[in-house]
């Protein structure tokens, strides 16, 4: 892995890789919960999809992979991490976020980072009645099992309660080789819980805060994803002053990098040509 680091505002080292020539528009790719460069091989494919037109930066969010973790966690620190990457690569750029990474991207734009355009794939808001909301004590229980030295339990809670996978399916993952990597970064699941805040509790009005995002934003969902994810994308797009909603046919939450790259590349290129 061709890895480099930048220092965030609090001094934490943030590790990143880059594909694409200097001088091209920068795209910061933001992972969702449990994902990081060594685990998510699709990020390399995404870079190859976009690297002929953009400079694609993938990074390990704090507490994961080769990045540091800093002190007491706050969502603001993760926003500062994105800001440090943008500053390092010329002071502004585009941001692509997947799942809870899309929510982090939205919060970064809301905080005023110099983001030229956003692409958000299936932010996992629970704002409809076709699935159970996440309990109000979700983050507190994640913190408790991590404090008790059981980070794998945090991943289990996230996958069953936030993602909505059957408990028996998650139990079957524990013996797989990748589960050890999940346990290594299990404490960061609570970070994503804080990023999601109260947007997974079945209340559409929890998305009203994103009306303050005026950055041009492509909101995407998969044509074969559960209805609650499609509804979440629709609800978000309705609140954005510069939002565009699109459905990627045949895709699920585990989106194909080629399909995602094609949609994102076309959208960001349209913003480049109209600037």
ABEGO torsion letter per residue (X at the ends): XBBBBBBBAAGBBBBBBBBEBBGBBBBBBBBBBGBBAAABAAAAAAAAAAAAABBBBBBBBBGBEABBAEBBBBAAAAAAAAAAAAAAAGGBEBBBBBEAAAAAAAAAAAAGBBBABBBBBGBBBBABAABBBBBAAAAAAAAAAAAAGBAAAAAAAAAAAAAGBBAAAAAAAAABAAAAAAAAAAAAAAAAAAAAEAAAAGBAAAAAAAAABABBBBBBBBAABBAAAAAAAAAAAAABAABBBBBBBGBBABBBAAAAAAAAAAAAAAAAAAX
